[in-house]
Amino acid sequence: MKKYTYTEKKDTRSGFGAGLHEAGKRNENVVALCADLVGSLKMDAFIKDFPERFVQVGIAEANMMGIAAGLTINGKIPFTGTFANFSTGRVYDQIRQSIAYSGKNVKICASHAGLTLGEDGATHQILEDIGLMKMLPGMVVINPCDYNQTKAATLAIMDYEGPVYLRFGRPVIPVFTPEDQKFEIGKAWMVNEGTDVTIIATGHMVWRAIEAGEKLAELGIDAEIINIHTIKPLDEEAILKSVKKTGCVVTCEEHNKYGGLGESVARLLTTEYLAPQEFVAVNDSFGESATPDQLMTKYKLDPADIVAAAQKVMKRKK
């Protein structure tokens, strides 16, 4: 098992803030909109340096999406910012009709996704957003794993022409990917090569998959770990190559098991290469109020749960 270390922990939303600021320096057409959550979205540096390119919409998320769509007509590259719940569930009609249907170049940037929003509870957590967004034709869906990858992803979507959903979170997590990485939309990142079981993870679950891989190595199990930061378009080639080698797969996501990364992988395996799969995901449930760690444990998203899923799926191999 390849050894990963880190010297600091940061929240992925701060990676977005740093990326947005850098994007503003690189391209004068980059503009930002926020629905009264500037501090939570870490937009302060952008606003300080480019106040004329920032729109504070207020608590009017649907209006924000409409304004963003309109700004693209004159060549602007709008980045919208609010919580993931309000970036998707509250404004799905506006995204579908005004952005996705006409392929507008809007970057929908969504913080506080999943359970790790923590104490704010189920009304602010969302576990359905990946499913909602990946079903929209032409919508790219990205869920990076740490601060550096989120910053790199933010810069990459600036150069991509078309609608994008960028998902990130609130808790501080290890920073373990390279600072100077090149982010390729739709290209998986091989975290660790192995031969016994494939573990496919996204977002905050990538570090937990690494911890699970270390535990599996102690048990004599050689896990191949893949970071799928881009859920749509899915890197089907990388997944199939890995599963054909290991013969089984575990998918890991901080999302409902219905509609997320796991179902995208299952669709691929059903049509291209049948292999047993286990899901580490929320089991058809809303969240609740507790600390992020308490929630990840209760909803069975800990490294121990990934280890158990890997052991189970290996027994199902032909």
Stockholm file with secondary structure:
# STOCKHOLM 1.0

chainA/1-318         MKKYTYTEKKDTRSGFGAGLHEAGKRNENVVALCADLVGSLKMDAFIKDFPERFVQVGIAEANMMGIAAGLTINGKIPFTGTFANFSTGRVYDQIRQSIAYSGKNVKICASHAGLTLGEDGATHQILEDIGLMKMLPGMVVINPCDYNQTKAATLAIMDYEGPVYLRFGRPVIPVFTPEDQKFEIGKAWMVNEGTDVTIIATGHMVWRAIEAGEKLAELGIDAEIINIHTIKPLDEEAILKSVKKTGCVVTCEEHNKYGGLGESVARLLTTEYLAPQEFVAVNDSFGESATPDQLMTKYKLDPADIVAAAQKVMKRKK
#=GR chainA/1-318 SS CCCCCCSCEEEHHHHHHHHHHHHHHHCTTEEEEESSCHHHHTCHHHHHHCGGGEEECCSCHHHHHHHHHHHHTTTCEEEEEEEHHHHHTTTHHHIIIIIITTTCCCEEEEESCSGGGGGGCTTTCCSSHHHHHHTSTTCEEECCCSHHHHHHHHHHHHHSCSCEEEECCSSEEECCSCTTCCCCTTCCEEEECCSSEEEEECTTHHHHHHHHHHHHHHTTCCEEEEECCEEESCCHHHHHHHHHHHSCEEEEEEEESSSSHHHHHHHHHHHHCCCCEEEEEECSCCCCSSCHHHHHHHTTCSHHHHHHHHHHHHHTCC
#=GC SS_cons         CCCCCCSCEEEHHHHHHHHHHHHHHHCTTEEEEESSCHHHHTCHHHHHHCGGGEEECCSCHHHHHHHHHHHHTTTCEEEEEEEHHHHHTTTHHHIIIIIITTTCCCEEEEESCSGGGGGGCTTTCCSSHHHHHHTSTTCEEECCCSHHHHHHHHHHHHHSCSCEEEECCSSEEECCSCTTCCCCTTCCEEEECCSSEEEEECTTHHHHHHHHHHHHHHTTCCEEEEECCEEESCCHHHHHHHHHHHSCEEEEEEEESSSSHHHHHHHHHHHHCCCCEEEEEECSCCCCSSCHHHHHHHTTCSHHHHHHHHHHHHHTCC
//
